[in-house]
């Protein structure tokens, strides 16, 4: 990778307690011309420290690690960081509770370690771009299941009053897992217009990315579990 390519590449930090897993991810990520590994962490505490030191664009985070697990590490990384790095959970565990807790802690995506290599590279690019990515087999099932449980609302319903009718429509479709292109096709809008609406939603609702929009949609009742 040339110096110019290195400067423009997506910067990735790998956090996993297994050295062989970290080595495998490093080889895979560095094989892509638009991605580069800037550091490795063997536990959550080290992941937090290196994230603050190296300022990666994406952190590949395992959930179960010693000293500090991935969920706690994400909470530290996300604290006060409105434009901080995007966290992509890559784990062997696909229990619904882990996924929901990861989203609420600030994760932008969730992928299983047995996913094909090309899916991991794609996932890094997706979350680096500010989009949400979840393994399809757990997305809606997870949200519907855990949104039924009593939780403190992430924001009072009156916050939604600031949304226009069109923004609310886009919000509902984002919560249903639709991409910008799918939303554009459904609402007969251009993709650029949808991107503008999503950007306004992030600003008005003070959330980091689409994953947080999904959680907020269920927690504030804009989407009712089981109706999708």
C-alpha positions as CSV (number, residue, x, y, z in Angstrom):
1,X,0.0,0.0,0.0
2,X,1.4,3.4,-1.0
3,X,1.7,6.3,1.4
4,X,-1.3,8.0,-0.3
5,X,-3.4,4.9,-0.1
6,X,-2.4,4.4,3.6
7,X,-3.6,7.9,4.5
8,X,-7.0,7.4,2.7
9,X,-7.6,3.8,3.9
10,X,-10.1,2.9,6.6
11,X,-8.2,2.5,9.8
12,X,-9.1,-0.7,11.8
13,X,-8.3,-1.7,15.4
14,X,-8.7,-5.4,16.2
15,X,-9.8,-6.4,19.7
16,X,-9.9,-10.1,20.5
17,X,-8.3,-12.2,23.3
18,X,-7.2,-14.9,20.9
19,X,-3.9,-14.2,19.2
20,X,-4.6,-16.5,16.2
21,X,-7.9,-14.7,15.6
22,X,-6.2,-11.3,15.7
23,X,-3.5,-12.6,13.3
24,X,-6.1,-13.9,10.9
25,X,-8.1,-10.7,10.9
26,X,-5.0,-8.7,10.4
27,X,-4.0,-10.7,7.3
28,X,-7.5,-10.4,5.9
29,X,-8.0,-6.7,6.5
30,X,-4.5,-5.8,5.3
31,X,-5.2,-7.7,2.1
32,X,-7.7,-5.1,1.1
33,X,-6.2,-2.0,-0.5
34,X,-8.8,0.4,1.1
35,X,-8.3,-1.0,4.7
36,X,-5.4,-1.0,7.1
37,X,-4.9,-2.4,10.6
38,X,-3.5,0.2,13.0
39,X,-3.4,-1.8,16.2
40,X,-4.4,-4.9,18.1
41,X,-5.9,-5.3,21.6
42,X,-6.1,-8.5,23.7
43,X,-8.7,-7.3,26.2
44,X,-11.4,-4.6,26.5
45,X,-9.3,-2.2,28.6
46,X,-6.5,-2.3,26.0
47,X,-9.1,-1.7,23.3
48,X,-10.3,1.5,25.0
49,X,-6.8,2.8,25.5
50,X,-5.7,2.1,21.9
51,X,-8.9,3.5,20.5
52,X,-8.2,6.8,22.2
53,X,-4.5,6.7,21.2
54,X,-4.8,5.5,17.6
55,X,-8.2,7.0,16.7
56,X,-9.3,4.1,14.3
57,X,-12.3,4.5,12.0
58,X,-13.6,1.0,12.9
59,X,-13.0,-1.3,15.9
60,X,-13.5,-5.0,15.4
61,X,-14.6,-6.0,18.9
62,X,-15.1,-9.4,20.5
63,X,-17.7,-9.7,23.3
64,X,-16.1,-12.1,25.7
65,X,-12.6,-10.8,26.7
66,X,-10.7,-10.7,30.0
67,X,-10.2,-7.7,32.3
68,X,-13.0,-5.8,30.5
69,X,-15.5,-7.4,28.1
70,X,-16.5,-5.9,24.7
71,X,-19.8,-4.5,25.9
72,X,-18.1,-2.5,28.7
73,X,-15.3,-1.4,26.4
74,X,-17.9,-0.1,23.9
75,X,-19.6,2.0,26.6
76,X,-16.3,3.6,27.5
77,X,-15.5,4.2,23.8
78,X,-18.9,5.7,23.1
79,X,-19.0,8.0,26.2
80,X,-18.9,11.5,25.0
81,X,-17.9,10.5,21.5
82,X,-20.6,11.7,19.1
83,X,-18.2,11.3,16.1
84,X,-16.1,8.5,17.6
85,X,-15.0,5.2,15.9
86,X,-17.6,2.8,14.7
87,X,-17.6,-0.6,16.6
88,X,-18.3,-3.8,14.7
89,X,-18.9,-6.8,17.0
90,X,-17.3,-9.9,15.6
91,X,-18.1,-12.9,17.8
92,X,-18.9,-16.6,18.0
93,X,-21.9,-15.8,20.2
94,X,-25.2,-15.0,18.5
95,X,-27.5,-14.9,21.5
96,X,-30.2,-12.2,21.1
97,X,-29.3,-10.6,24.4
98,X,-25.7,-10.1,23.4
99,X,-26.7,-8.4,20.2
100,X,-29.3,-6.1,21.9
101,X,-26.8,-5.1,24.6
102,X,-24.2,-4.5,22.0
103,X,-26.5,-2.1,20.1
104,X,-27.5,-0.3,23.2
105,X,-23.8,0.1,24.2
106,X,-23.0,1.8,20.9
107,X,-22.2,-0.9,18.3
108,X,-22.8,-0.2,14.7
109,X,-22.8,-3.8,13.5
110,X,-22.8,-7.4,14.5
111,X,-21.2,-10.3,12.6
112,X,-20.4,-13.9,13.5
113,X,-16.9,-15.2,13.3
114,X,-17.9,-18.0,10.9
115,X,-19.1,-15.4,8.3
116,X,-17.3,-15.6,4.9
117,X,-14.1,-13.4,4.7
118,X,-15.7,-11.1,2.1
119,X,-18.6,-10.4,4.4
120,X,-16.2,-9.1,7.1
121,X,-14.5,-6.8,4.7
122,X,-17.9,-5.6,3.5
123,X,-19.1,-5.1,7.1
124,X,-16.1,-2.9,7.9
125,X,-16.8,-0.7,4.9
126,X,-20.5,-0.4,5.7
127,X,-20.0,0.7,9.3
128,X,-17.2,3.0,8.4
129,X,-19.6,4.7,6.2
130,X,-22.0,5.3,9.1
131,X,-24.5,2.6,8.2
132,X,-25.7,-0.2,10.5
133,X,-25.0,-3.9,9.8
134,X,-26.4,-6.9,11.5
135,X,-26.3,-10.6,10.7
136,X,-29.7,-11.0,8.9
137,X,-30.7,-14.1,10.9
138,X,-30.8,-12.2,14.2
139,X,-31.8,-8.6,13.3
140,X,-35.6,-8.4,13.6
141,X,-36.0,-11.4,15.8
142,X,-33.6,-9.8,18.3
143,X,-35.1,-6.4,18.3
144,X,-38.7,-7.7,18.6
145,X,-37.8,-10.0,21.5
146,X,-35.9,-7.5,23.6
147,X,-37.9,-4.4,22.8
148,X,-40.8,-6.1,24.6
149,X,-38.9,-6.0,27.9
150,X,-39.5,-3.0,30.1
151,X,-36.6,-0.6,29.7
152,X,-36.1,3.1,30.5
153,X,-36.9,5.0,27.3
154,X,-33.8,6.3,25.6
155,X,-35.6,9.5,24.9
156,X,-39.1,10.9,25.7
157,X,-41.7,10.6,23.0
158,X,-41.9,14.4,22.7
159,X,-38.5,14.3,21.1
160,X,-40.2,12.7,18.0
161,X,-42.4,15.8,17.7
162,X,-39.5,17.6,16.0
163,X,-39.7,15.2,13.1
164,X,-41.5,16.0,9.8
165,X,-43.9,13.4,8.4
166,X,-41.4,12.4,5.8
167,X,-38.6,12.0,8.4
168,X,-40.9,9.9,10.5
169,X,-41.6,7.7,7.5
170,X,-37.8,7.3,6.8
171,X,-37.3,6.6,10.5
172,X,-39.8,3.7,10.4
173,X,-38.1,2.2,7.3
174,X,-34.7,2.5,8.8
175,X,-36.0,0.7,11.9
176,X,-37.3,-2.1,9.7
177,X,-33.8,-2.7,8.4
178,X,-34.2,-1.2,4.9
179,X,-31.2,0.3,3.1
180,X,-31.2,3.8,1.7
181,X,-31.8,2.4,-1.8
182,X,-34.8,0.3,-0.6
183,X,-36.2,3.3,1.3
184,X,-35.8,5.5,-1.8
185,X,-37.7,2.9,-3.9
186,X,-40.5,2.5,-1.4
187,X,-41.1,6.2,-0.8
188,X,-40.3,7.2,-4.5
189,X,-37.4,9.4,-3.5
190,X,-33.9,9.7,-4.7
191,X,-31.1,7.9,-2.7
192,X,-29.5,11.3,-2.1
193,X,-32.8,12.7,-0.5
194,X,-33.0,9.6,1.7
195,X,-29.4,10.2,2.9
196,X,-30.3,13.8,3.7
197,X,-33.3,12.7,5.8
198,X,-31.2,10.1,7.6
199,X,-28.6,12.7,8.4
200,X,-31.3,15.0,9.8
201,X,-32.7,12.2,11.9
202,X,-29.2,11.5,13.4
203,X,-28.9,15.2,14.3
204,X,-32.4,15.8,15.6
205,X,-32.4,12.6,17.7
206,X,-28.8,13.0,18.8
207,X,-27.7,9.5,18.0
208,X,-24.5,8.2,16.4
209,X,-25.6,6.0,13.5
210,X,-28.4,3.9,12.0
211,X,-28.0,1.1,14.6
212,X,-28.8,3.6,17.3
213,X,-31.8,4.8,15.3
214,X,-33.1,1.3,15.2
215,X,-32.9,0.9,19.0
216,X,-34.5,4.3,19.6
217,X,-37.4,3.6,17.2
218,X,-38.4,0.6,19.3
219,X,-37.7,2.2,22.7
220,X,-39.8,5.2,21.9
221,X,-42.6,3.2,20.3
222,X,-42.4,4.6,16.8
223,X,-42.2,1.0,15.7
224,X,-44.1,-1.7,17.7
225,X,-42.5,-5.1,18.0
226,X,-44.3,-7.8,16.0
227,X,-45.9,-5.4,13.5
228,X,-43.1,-5.8,11.0
